[in-house]
Amino acid sequence: MITTLSQAPDSIVLEPGQSLRTCVDAGTWLQVAEGRVRLVSPPGWFGGTVFMSETALDEGDVHRMAHGGWIEVSALKPSHLRVHAPTKGAPAASAYSETRPVMRFVRLLTGW
């Protein structure tokens, strides 16, 4: 069974075979309090191709979402997750941070 929510709850309990699709903000932390889950990241671009990475998380693991978007969490064992949303008063990004991956890559290559 797949459930879709537009906003992630603070706590998620899933049985094996259940999945949750929800939208999270960049900087959100997912903590596996119990069980084992498979996390599918928000879609990203690499060389003109859309990709999504999959990560298996065990009990006690914590995963930080670098990018916001729609994720899917599937239970491999009975699982309990905690969702820690980023704080509203987080410090602003520095003047040199670049949101476009291509420009970050160019900055790394050129050194400026």
C-alpha positions as CSV (number, residue, x, y, z in Angstrom):
1,M,0.0,0.0,0.0
2,I,1.3,3.5,-0.9
3,T,0.2,6.6,0.9
4,T,0.9,10.1,-0.4
5,L,1.0,13.2,1.8
6,S,1.7,16.8,0.8
7,Q,3.5,17.4,4.1
8,A,5.6,15.0,6.1
9,P,4.4,14.1,9.6
10,D,6.8,14.2,12.6
11,S,6.6,10.4,13.1
12,I,5.9,7.6,10.6
13,V,5.1,4.0,11.4
14,L,5.3,1.5,8.5
15,E,4.8,-2.2,8.2
16,P,6.7,-4.3,5.6
17,G,5.4,-3.6,2.1
18,Q,4.0,-0.2,3.0
19,S,5.3,3.0,1.4
20,L,4.9,6.7,2.1
21,R,5.4,9.4,-0.5
22,T,5.7,12.8,0.9
23,C,7.3,16.2,0.2
24,V,10.2,17.4,2.3
25,D,12.2,20.6,2.4
26,A,16.0,20.7,1.8
27,G,17.8,20.2,5.1
28,T,15.2,17.7,6.5
29,W,16.6,14.9,8.6
30,L,15.1,11.4,8.6
31,Q,15.9,9.2,11.6
32,V,15.2,5.5,11.7
33,A,14.1,4.8,15.3
34,E,13.3,1.2,14.6
35,G,13.4,-1.2,11.6
36,R,14.8,-0.9,8.1
37,V,13.6,1.3,5.2
38,R,14.4,2.1,1.6
39,L,14.5,5.8,0.8
40,V,14.1,7.1,-2.8
41,S,15.5,10.6,-3.1
42,P,13.8,13.5,-4.9
43,P,14.5,13.5,-8.7
44,G,17.7,15.2,-9.8
45,W,19.5,15.9,-13.0
46,F,22.8,14.6,-14.2
47,G,24.0,15.3,-17.7
48,G,20.5,15.9,-19.1
49,T,19.1,12.7,-17.4
50,V,16.7,12.5,-14.5
51,F,17.8,10.1,-11.8
52,M,16.7,9.1,-8.3
53,S,19.0,7.5,-5.8
54,E,18.0,4.7,-3.4
55,T,19.4,4.4,0.1
56,A,18.8,1.6,2.6
57,L,18.6,2.9,6.2
58,D,18.9,0.7,9.3
59,E,17.8,1.3,12.8
60,G,19.7,4.2,14.3
61,D,20.7,5.7,10.9
62,V,20.1,9.4,10.2
63,H,19.8,10.8,6.6
64,R,19.9,14.5,5.7
65,M,18.0,15.5,2.6
66,A,20.3,17.8,0.6
67,H,17.5,18.8,-1.8
68,G,13.8,19.2,-1.2
69,G,11.2,17.5,-3.1
70,W,9.1,14.3,-3.2
71,I,10.6,11.2,-1.5
72,E,9.4,7.7,-1.1
73,V,10.0,5.7,2.1
74,S,9.3,1.9,2.0
75,A,9.5,-0.4,5.0
76,L,11.6,-3.5,4.6
77,K,10.9,-4.5,8.2
78,P,8.4,-3.0,10.7
79,S,9.7,0.6,11.0
80,H,9.3,3.8,12.9
81,L,10.8,7.0,11.5
82,R,11.1,10.5,12.9
83,V,11.1,13.5,10.5
84,H,13.1,16.5,11.7
85,A,12.2,19.6,9.5
86,P,14.8,22.3,9.1
87,T,14.4,25.3,11.5
88,K,12.8,28.4,10.1
89,G,15.6,30.6,11.5
90,A,18.4,28.8,9.7
91,P,21.3,31.0,8.6
92,A,21.2,32.2,5.0
93,A,23.5,30.7,2.5
94,S,26.7,32.4,1.8
95,A,27.2,34.8,-1.1
96,Y,29.3,32.1,-2.9
97,S,26.8,29.3,-2.6
98,E,25.3,28.3,-5.9
99,T,21.9,26.5,-6.2
100,R,22.6,25.2,-9.7
101,P,24.7,22.0,-9.7
102,V,26.3,22.9,-13.0
103,M,27.6,26.2,-11.7
104,R,28.9,24.6,-8.5
105,F,30.8,22.2,-10.7
106,V,32.2,25.0,-12.9
107,R,33.3,26.9,-9.7
108,L,35.1,23.7,-8.5
109,L,36.8,23.3,-11.8
110,T,37.9,26.9,-12.3
111,G,38.6,27.7,-8.7
112,W,36.5,31.0,-8.6
